Amino acid sequence: LQWDTQTPGHISLCINDKILERMLERWFRTQMRRVDLSGCTFVTDWTLLLLARYTFGVRSISFRVQADVGPKITDAGLAELARRLPRVEEVDVGWCHRISDISLRALADNCPVLTSLDVSGCDAISGAAVIHLSESPCGPHLRRLVLRSCERVTSDAIEALAQRCASLEELDLCGCQRVHGPALKALVEGCGRLTSLDLTQVHLLDDACLRAMAPCLTGLHRLGLGYCRL
């Protein structure tokens, strides 16, 4: 289930909750596995409640805001949806600014097979919620985590990921300016499967920490260090 919001046609521009509900009523017995409503301005918490009724078997959901255009969802809707999606593996709520720790905790507690989570720009998310995510049943399964511009994420959260999320392959910490070098060293030591690590604008990373990390970076295919004060 997906709409093209980059070059929308007549149907995309006319879609609303009532039309979506009729479609879901017809399709819910089918094997729907992916829902992508990124950039869809009609999407609200009410839309998420509709989806919660009909999408039990969905594996991937995306409500990403694109260029400040897209879903207007809050913790109330996403937390309720999370309770109805025990099989979801991929969640993208990038740049949904009204998403906070409440949603992250709900996903951690109710989505045990979650492997990919993108909360880019959700600046209300704190390090405490990331620690809770790492300690949840999905923590050992996480392979991709995007915390870009989540400025309240701290070193303690990164150390928790290092201790409990050994399956991480891709981690984006761009703009996480409260993360210190020693926590990053612990991260690369504990997450030996990392192939992509973005540390752009992590200003507390210095030359000494980067040198200490170097022996553990041999498996990386991509390392972002833009605007670091090295």
C-alpha positions as CSV (number, residue, x, y, z in Angstrom):
1,L,0.0,0.0,0.0
2,Q,1.8,3.1,-1.2
3,W,1.1,6.5,-2.8
4,D,3.5,8.5,-5.0
5,T,3.7,11.9,-3.3
6,Q,6.6,13.1,-5.4
7,T,4.7,13.2,-8.7
8,P,1.1,12.7,-7.4
9,G,-1.6,11.8,-9.8
10,H,-5.3,12.5,-9.5
11,I,-6.0,9.5,-7.2
12,S,-3.1,10.4,-4.9
13,L,-4.5,14.0,-4.5
14,C,-8.0,12.7,-3.7
15,I,-7.2,10.0,-1.2
16,N,-8.5,10.5,2.4
17,D,-9.4,8.4,5.4
18,K,-12.8,7.4,4.2
19,I,-11.4,6.1,0.9
20,L,-8.5,4.4,2.7
21,E,-10.9,2.7,5.1
22,R,-12.9,1.2,2.2
23,M,-9.7,0.0,0.6
24,L,-8.6,-1.6,3.8
25,E,-11.9,-3.3,4.4
26,R,-11.6,-5.0,1.0
27,W,-7.9,-5.9,1.4
28,F,-7.4,-6.8,5.0
29,R,-7.8,-10.5,4.4
30,T,-5.0,-10.4,1.8
31,Q,-1.3,-10.7,2.5
32,M,-0.6,-6.9,2.9
33,R,3.0,-6.6,4.1
34,R,4.1,-3.0,3.5
35,V,2.4,0.3,4.1
36,D,4.2,3.5,2.9
37,L,2.3,6.7,3.5
38,S,5.4,9.0,3.5
39,G,4.6,12.5,2.5
40,C,0.8,12.0,2.7
41,T,-0.7,15.0,4.2
42,F,-4.1,13.4,5.0
43,V,-2.5,11.0,7.5
44,T,-3.3,11.7,11.1
45,D,-3.7,9.7,14.3
46,W,-7.1,8.7,13.0
47,T,-5.5,7.1,10.0
48,L,-3.2,5.1,12.3
49,L,-6.2,3.8,14.2
50,L,-7.7,2.6,10.9
51,L,-4.5,0.8,10.0
52,A,-4.4,-0.8,13.5
53,R,-7.7,-2.5,12.7
54,Y,-6.7,-4.0,9.4
55,T,-2.9,-4.4,9.1
56,F,-2.0,-7.1,11.7
57,G,0.4,-8.9,9.4
58,V,2.3,-5.8,8.1
59,R,6.1,-6.1,8.1
60,S,7.1,-2.6,7.0
61,I,5.5,0.9,7.7
62,S,6.6,4.4,6.8
63,F,5.1,7.7,7.7
64,R,8.1,9.8,6.8
65,V,7.7,13.6,6.4
66,Q,9.3,14.8,3.2
67,A,10.4,18.4,2.8
68,D,8.1,19.4,5.7
69,V,5.1,17.8,4.0
70,G,3.6,14.6,5.2
71,P,1.8,12.8,8.1
72,K,0.6,14.8,11.1
73,I,0.9,11.9,13.6
74,T,1.5,12.0,17.4
75,D,2.4,9.5,20.1
76,A,-1.3,8.7,20.7
77,G,-1.7,7.2,17.2
78,L,1.7,5.5,16.8
79,A,1.7,3.9,20.2
80,E,-1.7,2.4,19.5
81,L,-0.6,1.2,16.1
82,A,2.5,-0.4,17.7
83,R,0.4,-2.5,20.0
84,R,-1.4,-4.0,16.9
85,L,1.7,-4.8,14.8
86,P,3.6,-7.6,16.5
87,R,5.2,-8.7,13.3
88,V,6.5,-5.4,12.0
89,E,10.2,-5.4,11.1
90,E,10.8,-2.0,9.6
91,V,9.4,1.4,10.9
92,D,10.2,4.8,9.5
93,V,8.8,7.9,11.2
94,G,11.5,10.3,10.1
95,W,10.9,14.0,10.8
96,C,7.6,13.4,12.5
97,H,8.3,16.1,15.2
98,R,5.5,15.1,17.5
99,I,6.9,11.6,18.0
100,S,8.6,11.2,21.4
101,D,9.8,8.7,23.9
102,I,6.3,7.4,24.3
103,S,6.2,6.0,20.8
104,L,9.7,4.6,21.0
105,R,8.9,2.7,24.1
106,A,5.7,1.4,22.6
107,L,7.6,0.1,19.6
108,A,10.2,-1.5,21.8
109,D,7.7,-3.2,24.0
110,N,5.3,-4.4,21.3
111,C,7.4,-5.1,18.2
112,P,9.8,-8.0,19.2
113,V,11.1,-8.6,15.7
114,L,11.9,-5.0,14.8
115,T,15.1,-4.9,12.8
116,S,15.1,-1.3,11.3
117,L,14.0,1.9,12.9
118,D,14.3,5.4,11.5
119,V,13.4,8.3,13.9
120,S,15.4,11.0,12.1
121,G,14.5,14.5,13.3
122,C,12.3,13.3,16.1
123,D,14.0,15.7,18.4
124,A,11.9,14.9,21.5
125,I,13.4,11.4,21.7
126,S,15.8,11.1,24.6
127,G,18.7,8.8,25.5
128,A,16.6,7.1,28.1
129,A,14.2,5.8,25.4
130,V,17.1,4.5,23.3
131,I,18.4,2.7,26.4
132,H,14.9,1.2,26.8
133,L,14.9,0.1,23.1
134,S,18.3,-1.6,23.6
135,E,17.0,-3.5,26.6
136,S,13.8,-4.6,24.9
137,P,13.2,-8.0,23.1
138,C,14.0,-6.4,19.8
139,G,17.4,-5.0,20.9
140,P,19.4,-8.0,19.8
141,H,17.7,-8.1,16.4
142,L,18.2,-4.4,15.5
143,R,20.3,-4.1,12.3
144,R,19.6,-0.5,11.3
145,L,19.0,2.5,13.6
146,V,18.8,6.1,12.4
147,L,19.0,8.7,15.1
148,R,19.9,11.6,12.9
149,S,19.3,15.0,14.5
150,C,18.0,13.4,17.7
151,E,20.0,15.9,19.8
152,R,18.8,14.5,23.2
153,V,20.6,11.2,22.6
154,T,23.5,10.9,25.0
155,S,26.6,8.8,25.5
156,D,24.8,6.5,27.9
157,A,22.4,5.5,25.1
158,I,25.3,4.7,22.8
159,E,27.0,2.6,25.4
160,A,23.7,0.7,25.9
161,L,23.6,0.0,22.2
162,A,27.2,-1.3,22.3
163,Q,26.3,-3.7,25.1
164,R,23.0,-5.1,23.8
165,C,22.7,-4.5,20.1
166,A,25.5,-6.5,18.6
167,S,23.6,-7.1,15.4
168,L,23.7,-3.4,14.3
169,E,25.0,-3.0,10.8
170,E,23.9,0.6,10.1
171,L,23.9,3.4,12.6
172,D,23.3,7.1,11.9
173,L,24.2,9.5,14.7
174,C,24.5,12.7,12.5
175,G,23.9,15.7,14.7
176,C,24.0,13.8,18.0
177,Q,26.1,16.4,19.7
178,R,25.9,15.0,23.2
179,V,27.8,11.8,22.3
180,H,31.4,11.6,23.5
181,G,34.3,9.8,21.9
182,P,34.7,7.0,24.6
183,A,31.1,5.9,24.0
184,L,31.8,5.7,20.3
185,K,34.8,3.5,21.0
186,A,32.7,1.2,23.1
187,L,30.1,1.2,20.2
188,V,32.5,0.0,17.5
189,E,34.0,-2.6,19.9
190,G,30.6,-4.0,20.8
191,C,29.0,-3.8,17.4
192,G,31.4,-5.7,15.2
193,R,29.0,-6.1,12.3
194,L,28.8,-2.3,11.6
195,T,29.2,-1.5,7.9
196,S,27.8,2.0,7.9
197,L,28.4,4.6,10.6
198,D,27.5,8.3,10.3
199,L,29.1,10.6,12.8
200,T,28.6,13.8,10.9
201,Q,28.5,16.8,13.3
202,V,29.3,14.7,16.3
203,H,31.5,17.5,17.7
204,L,32.8,15.7,20.8
205,L,34.7,13.2,18.6
206,D,38.4,14.1,18.6
207,D,41.6,12.7,16.9
208,A,42.6,10.6,19.9
209,C,39.2,8.8,20.0
210,L,39.2,8.3,16.3
211,R,42.6,6.7,16.5
212,A,41.4,4.4,19.3
213,M,38.4,3.4,17.2
214,A,40.4,2.7,14.1
215,P,41.3,-1.0,14.8
216,C,37.6,-1.8,15.0
217,L,36.6,0.0,11.8
218,T,38.0,-2.4,9.3
219,G,34.5,-3.8,8.4
220,L,33.0,-0.4,7.6
221,H,32.0,0.4,4.0
222,R,30.9,3.9,4.9
223,L,32.1,6.3,7.7
224,G,30.7,9.8,7.8
225,L,32.8,12.4,9.6
226,G,31.6,15.7,8.0
227,Y,31.9,18.8,10.2
228,C,33.6,16.9,13.0
229,R,36.3,18.9,14.8
230,L,39.2,16.7,14.1
